[in-house]
Amino acid sequence: MALLNSIDRRGFLKALGSAGAVGALAPGQLLAESGETAAAWQNWSGNQKANPNQLLFPRQESELRQAIVDSVGTLRAFGGSHSFSGVVPTDDTLISLEAMAGLRQQQGELFTWGGGTRLAMASAQAHGQGFSFLNEPDINLQSLAGAIATSTHGTGTKLTSLSGQVEALTLMLPDGESLKLDRNDGDRFLAACCSVGALGIVTDITFRHQPAYRLKEHTWTLPLREAMDFVEKEKDNFRHIEFFAFPLGEQAIVKTMEITDDPHDSAPRADDNDLLETICKIAMHAGWLTPSLQKLVTLFVEDSTFTAPSHVVYGNRRTVRFNEMEYTVPADDGMACLEEICETLRKEDINVFFPIEFRYVGRDDRLLSMFHERDGASLSIHQYFAQDHEPVFKPVEPILRKYRGRPHWGKLHNLGRQELAELYPAFDRFQAVRRELDPQGRMLNPHLMQLFA
Ligand SMILES: Cc1cc2nc3c(=O)[nH]c(=O)nc-3n(C[C@H](O)[C@H](O)[C@H](O)COP(=O)(O)OP(=O)(O)OC[C@H]3O[C@@H](n4cnc5c(N)ncnc54)[C@H](O)[C@@H]3O)c2cc1C
């Protein structure tokens, strides 16, 4: 392989370092080499691993094109490796665009970023130039291309996911051809804005940003029932609203965010990751304590506010690893669905300490978006990474499906092509674009075969 950036397993960490990636990666994401059996890539939670023949970090478009044209077998891209589902792994060729990250062009509020640019970098740089993303997820270590591939979202009934904020993008197809796509390209564009990486490599993305704004976050606790009533009643009265439900302890942490004129930055948030990790370990070994721990942990949450530029408020620091399943149900069914899940966890006495995150997201028209033509309530179920997640996810998934939930592409689920086609009304339109742009199925790894083939 002629590419300078083609690396073997032993050079993995070194090459990541020279690509400027290590500092931006979350702890636990990288696997150091440890003999012949070491995997070369793993995701954030450690439940997905790959040992590809080629792990490439092209530094410019011509290198990327050459790599794609020279490659054989399956071709997959990875960004921040923050997905829990098997959307990345392949034994053949894995490509990161980390070394091609950065701002390519700006015209007013239209910013074109390299696909490998991390959200943290893009949002901070946009802010420096007087702009903010319309909305962001609750962490910002994802790459922009990786985030839109799965319709990554924050919360807010009137705010779309990152996929909904895309104005244009460039896609390098498996034959090396580059396609520039925008709304005039119809289904090709609408498919590429949330593609699960099934169409080709997204080399740049143009977002429409907003004039820079500041946010005031308010966090407090309520008994779970009161939190559910409050959030349902007030959902349209806050720009952002969400809550974390502790079903066994019957408590909740509620969070709202509003735009503010207050120019004063708060002190940095207290970092509770060490405490959380300790509690997770106790709950793992002493499940009978979990309901009490869920009650106890909310006592540590003070009624507090945090004010800062938008990107600082959006970006939380999450170092306690977990695995996650998330489905989006119709917004009006969200609370009923949550109620049924809580009842099941209590009745079956399932040991899960992590809370269920409940968020609203506005509809869009991206073909594979969880929010396609439907306002959504997203319910995220987590389990500490060292604990088996099956005993939690298995009884919960049928409830999410009963409410016509659509799975988050980057999170764990067990659905295949047939079920997905019933849940995503534009699934067949997406499939038509996929077959046209990748007729040989080069982008399909085993997980994507289950989804699309
Ligand atoms: C701690 C944590 C917090 C999270 N918070 C949220 C949240 O608030 N909201 C939410 O919706 N999700 C959240 N997620 C999920 C995460 O945002 C998604 O899984 C997202 O897709 C990860 O982006 P990534 O850059 O890490 O992509 P990866 O996980 O590396 O890849 C995801 C997909 O993108 C494809 N891809 C990557 N780069 C390219 C490219 N250049 N061209 C084409 N395809 C590409 C990959 O092939 C894969 O299919 C969270 C995950 C974690 C671990």
The ligand as an SDF file (V2000), in Angstrom:
LIG
                    3D

 53 58  0  0  0  0  0  0  0  0999 V2000
  -20.9360    9.2970   25.9030 C   0  0  0  0  0  0  0  0  0  0  0  0
  -21.8420    9.3420   24.6810 C   0  0  0  0  0  0  0  0  0  0  0  0
  -22.7940   10.3310   24.5890 C   0  0  0  0  0  0  0  0  0  0  0  0
  -23.6480   10.3780   23.4770 C   0  0  0  0  0  0  0  0  0  0  0  0
  -24.5920   11.3620   23.4250 N   0  0  0  0  0  0  0  0  0  0  0  0
  -25.4620   11.3900   22.3890 C   0  0  0  0  0  0  0  0  0  0  0  0
  -26.4920   12.3790   22.3200 C   0  0  0  0  0  0  0  0  0  0  0  0
  -26.5940   13.2500   23.1650 O   0  0  0  0  0  0  0  0  0  0  0  0
  -27.3540   12.3080   21.2690 N   0  0  0  0  0  0  0  0  0  0  0  0
  -27.2730   11.3470   20.3110 C   0  0  0  0  0  0  0  0  0  0  0  0
  -28.1040   11.3300   19.4010 O   0  0  0  0  0  0  0  0  0  0  0  0
  -26.2900   10.4300   20.3290 N   0  0  0  0  0  0  0  0  0  0  0  0
  -25.3790   10.4420   21.3420 C   0  0  0  0  0  0  0  0  0  0  0  0
  -24.3850    9.4970   21.3510 N   0  0  0  0  0  0  0  0  0  0  0  0
  -24.2240    8.6240   20.1750 C   0  0  0  0  0  0  0  0  0  0  0  0
  -23.2880    9.2710   19.1440 C   0  0  0  0  0  0  0  0  0  0  0  0
  -23.5480   10.6400   19.0080 O   0  0  0  0  0  0  0  0  0  0  0  0
  -23.5030    8.6270   17.7680 C   0  0  0  0  0  0  0  0  0  0  0  0
  -23.3240    7.2540   17.8370 O   0  0  0  0  0  0  0  0  0  0  0  0
  -22.5860    9.2350   16.6920 C   0  0  0  0  0  0  0  0  0  0  0  0
  -22.8810    8.6460   15.4540 O   0  0  0  0  0  0  0  0  0  0  0  0
  -21.1170    9.0490   17.0080 C   0  0  0  0  0  0  0  0  0  0  0  0
  -20.3400    9.8550   16.1540 O   0  0  0  0  0  0  0  0  0  0  0  0
  -18.8360    9.4370   15.8560 P   0  0  0  0  0  0  0  0  0  0  0  0
  -18.1200   10.5560   15.1920 O   0  0  0  0  0  0  0  0  0  0  0  0
  -18.2440    8.9030   17.0840 O   0  0  0  0  0  0  0  0  0  0  0  0
  -19.0640    8.3180   14.7570 O   0  0  0  0  0  0  0  0  0  0  0  0
  -18.6700    6.7340   14.7170 P   0  0  0  0  0  0  0  0  0  0  0  0
  -19.2700    6.1210   15.9020 O   0  0  0  0  0  0  0  0  0  0  0  0
  -17.1800    6.6770   14.5800 O   0  0  0  0  0  0  0  0  0  0  0  0
  -19.4020    6.3450   13.4100 O   0  0  0  0  0  0  0  0  0  0  0  0
  -20.8030    6.4160   13.3380 C   0  0  0  0  0  0  0  0  0  0  0  0
  -21.2500    6.1660   11.9030 C   0  0  0  0  0  0  0  0  0  0  0  0
  -20.7680    7.2200   11.0740 O   0  0  0  0  0  0  0  0  0  0  0  0
  -20.0680    6.6810    9.9650 C   0  0  0  0  0  0  0  0  0  0  0  0
  -19.0360    7.6540    9.5940 N   0  0  0  0  0  0  0  0  0  0  0  0
  -18.0980    8.1960   10.3830 C   0  0  0  0  0  0  0  0  0  0  0  0
  -17.3460    9.0550    9.6450 N   0  0  0  0  0  0  0  0  0  0  0  0
  -17.8410    9.0350    8.3790 C   0  0  0  0  0  0  0  0  0  0  0  0
  -17.5030    9.6890    7.1650 C   0  0  0  0  0  0  0  0  0  0  0  0
  -16.5160   10.5740    7.0850 N   0  0  0  0  0  0  0  0  0  0  0  0
  -18.2390    9.4070    6.0690 N   0  0  0  0  0  0  0  0  0  0  0  0
  -19.2700    8.5210    6.1100 C   0  0  0  0  0  0  0  0  0  0  0  0
  -19.6330    7.8770    7.2330 N   0  0  0  0  0  0  0  0  0  0  0  0
  -18.9260    8.1290    8.3460 C   0  0  0  0  0  0  0  0  0  0  0  0
  -19.5080    5.3750   10.4820 C   0  0  0  0  0  0  0  0  0  0  0  0
  -19.1880    4.5000    9.4180 O   0  0  0  0  0  0  0  0  0  0  0  0
  -20.6880    4.8810   11.2920 C   0  0  0  0  0  0  0  0  0  0  0  0
  -21.6540    4.3160   10.4350 O   0  0  0  0  0  0  0  0  0  0  0  0
  -23.5070    9.4270   22.4300 C   0  0  0  0  0  0  0  0  0  0  0  0
  -22.5250    8.4400   22.5230 C   0  0  0  0  0  0  0  0  0  0  0  0
  -21.6950    8.4040   23.6450 C   0  0  0  0  0  0  0  0  0  0  0  0
  -20.6390    7.3310   23.7320 C   0  0  0  0  0  0  0  0  0  0  0  0
  1  2  1  0
  2  3  1  0
  2 52  2  0
  3  4  2  0
  4  5  1  0
  4 50  1  0
  5  6  2  0
  6  7  1  0
  6 13  1  0
  7  8  2  0
  7  9  1  0
  9 10  1  0
 10 11  2  0
 10 12  1  0
 12 13  2  0
 13 14  1  0
 14 15  1  0
 14 50  1  0
 15 16  1  0
 16 17  1  0
 16 18  1  0
 18 19  1  0
 18 20  1  0
 20 21  1  0
 20 22  1  0
 22 23  1  0
 23 24  1  0
 24 25  2  0
 24 26  1  0
 24 27  1  0
 27 28  1  0
 28 29  2  0
 28 30  1  0
 28 31  1  0
 31 32  1  0
 32 33  1  0
 33 34  1  0
 33 48  1  0
 34 35  1  0
 35 36  1  0
 35 46  1  0
 36 37  1  0
 36 45  1  0
 37 38  2  0
 38 39  1  0
 39 40  1  0
 39 45  2  0
 40 41  1  0
 40 42  2  0
 42 43  1  0
 43 44  2  0
 44 45  1  0
 46 47  1  0
 46 48  1  0
 48 49  1  0
 50 51  2  0
 51 52  1  0
 52 53  1  0
M  END
$$$$
